[in-house]
Amino acid sequence: MSSFHGDTVTTTVNKLIEVCYTYSDFNGSMDKVNFDFTFKTPEGMHFYVYDWKEYRTIDLDESIEFHIGANSSSESREGLEYIYELIN
């Protein structure tokens, strides 16, 4: 089960959509999470990127802070590095 280990990335929803494996869109639901992105590294490690407690509709081109969810702090850090490679 994945959890938050303190790693975040600031980017836009549209950038994440371009590079993610798959995602769920609940934008505007006023729930704790509007977008939940699933990523898979070339080595097969899965991790998740999600907004947290925005409680509002998010503009798809707005830069916000997303949390990284992973099985361990080392996988979270690896996921963060992988995201930076993909979006830059």
Backbone as JSON Lines, residues from 0, in Angstrom:
{"i":0,"aa":"M","n":[0.84,-1.18,0.0],"ca":[0.0,0.0,0.0],"c":[0.88,1.24,0.0]}
{"i":1,"aa":"S","n":[0.55,2.21,-0.82],"ca":[1.37,3.41,-0.92],"c":[0.95,4.43,0.12]}
{"i":2,"aa":"S","n":[1.89,5.3,0.46],"ca":[1.6,6.4,1.37],"c":[2.52,7.57,1.04]}
{"i":3,"aa":"F","n":[2.24,8.7,1.65],"ca":[3.0,9.93,1.43],"c":[4.23,9.91,2.34]}
{"i":4,"aa":"H","n":[5.4,10.16,1.74],"ca":[6.66,10.16,2.47],"c":[7.34,11.52,2.45]}
{"i":5,"aa":"G","n":[6.58,12.56,2.13],"ca":[7.1,13.93,2.19],"c":[7.57,14.51,0.87]}
{"i":6,"aa":"D","n":[7.57,13.74,-0.2],"ca":[8.03,14.24,-1.5],"c":[6.87,14.86,-2.28]}
{"i":7,"aa":"T","n":[7.12,16.03,-2.86],"ca":[6.12,16.72,-3.66],"c":[6.75,17.23,-4.96]}
{"i":8,"aa":"V","n":[5.9,17.48,-5.93],"ca":[6.33,18.06,-7.19],"c":[5.32,19.14,-7.57]}
{"i":9,"aa":"T","n":[5.82,20.29,-8.01],"ca":[4.95,21.37,-8.46],"c":[4.93,21.36,-9.98]}
{"i":10,"aa":"T","n":[3.73,21.16,-10.52],"ca":[3.55,21.09,-11.96],"c":[2.06,21.3,-12.26]}
{"i":11,"aa":"T","n":[1.66,21.07,-13.49],"ca":[0.26,21.23,-13.87],"c":[-0.38,19.87,-14.14]}
{"i":12,"aa":"V","n":[-1.69,19.85,-14.1],"ca":[-2.44,18.65,-14.43],"c":[-2.14,18.23,-15.86]}
{"i":13,"aa":"N","n":[-2.15,19.17,-16.79],"ca":[-1.91,18.83,-18.19],"c":[-0.55,18.19,-18.42]}
{"i":14,"aa":"K","n":[0.48,18.67,-17.72],"ca":[1.81,18.05,-17.87],"c":[1.79,16.61,-17.36]}
{"i":15,"aa":"L","n":[1.11,16.39,-16.26],"ca":[1.05,15.03,-15.72],"c":[0.24,14.1,-16.62]}
{"i":16,"aa":"I","n":[-0.84,14.61,-17.2],"ca":[-1.64,13.8,-18.12],"c":[-0.79,13.33,-19.31]}
{"i":17,"aa":"E","n":[0.08,14.2,-19.8],"ca":[0.93,13.86,-20.95],"c":[1.88,12.71,-20.67]}
{"i":18,"aa":"V","n":[2.29,12.54,-19.42],"ca":[3.37,11.59,-19.13],"c":[2.96,10.43,-18.22]}
{"i":19,"aa":"C","n":[1.73,10.42,-17.73],"ca":[1.36,9.37,-16.77],"c":[0.96,8.08,-17.47]}
{"i":20,"aa":"Y","n":[0.93,7.03,-16.69],"ca":[0.51,5.71,-17.15],"c":[-1.01,5.67,-17.28]}
{"i":21,"aa":"T","n":[-1.69,6.15,-16.26],"ca":[-3.14,6.27,-16.25],"c":[-3.53,7.24,-15.13]}
{"i":22,"aa":"Y","n":[-4.78,7.74,-15.17],"ca":[-5.19,8.66,-14.11],"c":[-6.7,8.64,-13.91]}
{"i":23,"aa":"S","n":[-7.11,9.12,-12.73],"ca":[-8.51,9.3,-12.39],"c":[-8.77,10.79,-12.21]}
{"i":24,"aa":"D","n":[-9.9,11.25,-12.72],"ca":[-10.26,12.66,-12.68],"c":[-11.54,12.83,-11.87]}
{"i":25,"aa":"F","n":[-11.41,13.52,-10.73],"ca":[-12.56,13.85,-9.89],"c":[-12.65,15.36,-9.71]}
{"i":26,"aa":"N","n":[-12.11,16.11,-10.65],"ca":[-11.96,17.56,-10.53],"c":[-13.3,18.23,-10.22]}
{"i":27,"aa":"G","n":[-13.28,19.04,-9.18],"ca":[-14.47,19.76,-8.79],"c":[-15.36,19.02,-7.8]}
{"i":28,"aa":"S","n":[-14.94,17.84,-7.36],"ca":[-15.78,17.05,-6.47],"c":[-15.74,17.53,-5.03]}
{"i":29,"aa":"M","n":[-14.84,18.46,-4.71],"ca":[-14.67,18.98,-3.36],"c":[-14.2,17.91,-2.39]}
{"i":30,"aa":"D","n":[-13.66,16.83,-2.91],"ca":[-13.1,15.78,-2.08],"c":[-11.63,16.1,-1.8]}
{"i":31,"aa":"K","n":[-10.95,15.27,-1.04],"ca":[-9.54,15.53,-0.7],"c":[-8.63,15.45,-1.92]}
{"i":32,"aa":"V","n":[-9.02,14.65,-2.92],"ca":[-8.19,14.47,-4.12],"c":[-9.03,14.72,-5.36]}
{"i":33,"aa":"N","n":[-8.52,15.57,-6.27],"ca":[-9.18,15.82,-7.55],"c":[-8.61,14.96,-8.67]}
{"i":34,"aa":"F","n":[-7.3,14.73,-8.63],"ca":[-6.62,13.94,-9.66],"c":[-5.71,12.93,-8.98]}
{"i":35,"aa":"D","n":[-5.72,11.71,-9.5],"ca":[-4.86,10.65,-8.99],"c":[-4.18,10.02,-10.2]}
{"i":36,"aa":"F","n":[-2.88,10.26,-10.33],"ca":[-2.1,9.78,-11.46],"c":[-1.3,8.54,-11.07]}
{"i":37,"aa":"T","n":[-1.31,7.54,-11.92],"ca":[-0.51,6.34,-11.69],"c":[0.68,6.37,-12.65]}
{"i":38,"aa":"F","n":[1.84,6.09,-12.09],"ca":[3.07,6.03,-12.89],"c":[3.72,4.66,-12.71]}
{"i":39,"aa":"K","n":[4.44,4.26,-13.73],"ca":[5.19,3.01,-13.7],"c":[6.55,3.28,-14.31]}
{"i":40,"aa":"T","n":[7.6,3.06,-13.54],"ca":[8.95,3.29,-14.05],"c":[9.32,2.17,-15.02]}
{"i":41,"aa":"P","n":[10.37,2.36,-15.84],"ca":[10.81,1.29,-16.74],"c":[11.17,0.0,-16.01]}
{"i":42,"aa":"E","n":[11.55,0.13,-14.72],"ca":[11.9,-1.04,-13.91],"c":[10.66,-1.72,-13.32]}
{"i":43,"aa":"G","n":[9.47,-1.13,-13.53],"ca":[8.23,-1.74,-13.08],"c":[7.71,-1.25,-11.74]}
{"i":44,"aa":"M","n":[8.34,-0.25,-11.16],"ca":[7.87,0.28,-9.88],"c":[6.67,1.21,-10.11]}
{"i":45,"aa":"H","n":[5.6,0.99,-9.36],"ca":[4.41,1.83,-9.43],"c":[4.45,2.87,-8.31]}
{"i":46,"aa":"F","n":[4.0,4.07,-8.63],"ca":[3.84,5.11,-7.63],"c":[2.73,6.04,-8.1]}
{"i":47,"aa":"Y","n":[2.31,6.93,-7.23],"ca":[1.14,7.75,-7.51],"c":[1.44,9.22,-7.26]}
{"i":48,"aa":"V","n":[0.79,10.07,-8.02],"ca":[0.93,11.52,-7.88],"c":[-0.48,12.08,-7.78]}
{"i":49,"aa":"Y","n":[-0.73,12.89,-6.76],"ca":[-2.09,13.37,-6.53],"c":[-2.06,14.73,-5.85]}
{"i":50,"aa":"D","n":[-3.08,15.53,-6.14],"ca":[-3.24,16.79,-5.41],"c":[-3.82,16.43,-4.04]}
{"i":51,"aa":"W","n":[-3.64,17.31,-3.07],"ca":[-4.12,16.99,-1.73],"c":[-4.8,18.2,-1.1]}
{"i":52,"aa":"K","n":[-6.07,18.02,-0.82],"ca":[-6.88,19.0,-0.1],"c":[-6.92,20.38,-0.75]}
{"i":53,"aa":"E","n":[-7.09,20.4,-2.05],"ca":[-7.3,21.68,-2.73],"c":[-8.73,22.15,-2.52]}
{"i":54,"aa":"Y","n":[-9.67,21.22,-2.41],"ca":[-11.09,21.5,-2.16],"c":[-11.68,22.52,-3.12]}
{"i":55,"aa":"R","n":[-11.3,22.43,-4.38],"ca":[-11.81,23.33,-5.41],"c":[-11.52,22.72,-6.77]}
{"i":56,"aa":"T","n":[-12.14,23.24,-7.8],"ca":[-11.83,22.83,-9.15],"c":[-10.46,23.38,-9.52]}
{"i":57,"aa":"I","n":[-9.63,22.54,-10.08],"ca":[-8.26,22.92,-10.44],"c":[-8.21,23.19,-11.94]}
{"i":58,"aa":"D","n":[-7.66,24.34,-12.32],"ca":[-7.43,24.65,-13.72],"c":[-6.33,23.71,-14.23]}
{"i":59,"aa":"L","n":[-6.51,23.13,-15.38],"ca":[-5.58,22.12,-15.89],"c":[-4.2,22.67,-16.21]}
{"i":60,"aa":"D","n":[-4.06,23.99,-16.37],"ca":[-2.76,24.6,-16.64],"c":[-2.21,25.37,-15.45]}
{"i":61,"aa":"E","n":[-2.82,25.21,-14.3],"ca":[-2.38,25.87,-13.07],"c":[-1.29,25.03,-12.39]}
{"i":62,"aa":"S","n":[-0.21,25.67,-11.99],"ca":[0.83,24.96,-11.25],"c":[0.41,24.83,-9.79]}
{"i":63,"aa":"I","n":[0.38,23.59,-9.33],"ca":[0.09,23.32,-7.92],"c":[1.04,22.25,-7.41]}
{"i":64,"aa":"E","n":[1.06,22.08,-6.11],"ca":[1.91,21.08,-5.49],"c":[1.17,19.74,-5.42]}
{"i":65,"aa":"F","n":[1.78,18.71,-5.97],"ca":[1.24,17.36,-5.94],"c":[2.06,16.49,-5.0]}
{"i":66,"aa":"H","n":[1.41,15.58,-4.31],"ca":[2.08,14.63,-3.43],"c":[2.48,13.39,-4.22]}
{"i":67,"aa":"I","n":[3.53,12.74,-3.76],"ca":[3.96,11.46,-4.33],"c":[3.59,10.37,-3.32]}
{"i":68,"aa":"G","n":[2.92,9.35,-3.77],"ca":[2.59,8.21,-2.93],"c":[3.37,7.0,-3.4]}
{"i":69,"aa":"A","n":[4.04,6.35,-2.47],"ca":[4.87,5.18,-2.83],"c":[4.92,4.21,-1.64]}
{"i":70,"aa":"N","n":[5.51,3.06,-1.87],"ca":[5.59,2.03,-0.82],"c":[6.64,2.32,0.24]}
{"i":71,"aa":"S","n":[7.63,3.15,-0.07],"ca":[8.69,3.47,0.88],"c":[9.26,4.84,0.54]}
{"i":72,"aa":"S","n":[10.03,5.4,1.45],"ca":[10.63,6.71,1.18],"c":[11.63,6.63,0.03]}
{"i":73,"aa":"S","n":[12.33,5.52,-0.12],"ca":[13.28,5.41,-1.24],"c":[12.53,5.31,-2.57]}
{"i":74,"aa":"E","n":[11.39,4.61,-2.61],"ca":[10.6,4.56,-3.84],"c":[9.96,5.91,-4.13]}
{"i":75,"aa":"S","n":[9.58,6.63,-3.09],"ca":[9.02,7.97,-3.28],"c":[10.05,8.89,-3.92]}
{"i":76,"aa":"R","n":[11.28,8.85,-3.43],"ca":[12.35,9.68,-3.98],"c":[12.64,9.26,-5.42]}
{"i":77,"aa":"E","n":[12.65,7.97,-5.7],"ca":[12.86,7.48,-7.06],"c":[11.73,7.95,-7.98]}
{"i":78,"aa":"G","n":[10.5,7.92,-7.48],"ca":[9.36,8.41,-8.26],"c":[9.47,9.89,-8.56]}
{"i":79,"aa":"L","n":[9.9,10.66,-7.57],"ca":[10.08,12.1,-7.75],"c":[11.12,12.38,-8.84]}
{"i":80,"aa":"E","n":[12.23,11.68,-8.79],"ca":[13.27,11.86,-9.82],"c":[12.75,11.48,-11.2]}
{"i":81,"aa":"Y","n":[11.96,10.41,-11.26],"ca":[11.38,9.97,-12.54],"c":[10.42,11.02,-13.09]}
{"i":82,"aa":"I","n":[9.58,11.59,-12.22],"ca":[8.64,12.64,-12.66],"c":[9.41,13.83,-13.23]}
{"i":83,"aa":"Y","n":[10.47,14.25,-12.55],"ca":[11.26,15.4,-13.03],"c":[11.84,15.13,-14.42]}
{"i":84,"aa":"E","n":[12.29,13.9,-14.64],"ca":[12.82,13.53,-15.97],"c":[11.71,13.66,-17.03]}
{"i":85,"aa":"L","n":[10.52,13.21,-16.69],"ca":[9.43,13.2,-17.66],"c":[8.9,14.6,-18.0]}
{"i":86,"aa":"I","n":[8.83,15.46,-17.0],"ca":[8.19,16.76,-17.24],"c":[9.17,17.84,-17.65]}
{"i":87,"aa":"N","n":[10.45,17.61,-17.56],"ca":[11.44,18.63,-17.95],"c":[12.14,18.28,-19.24]}
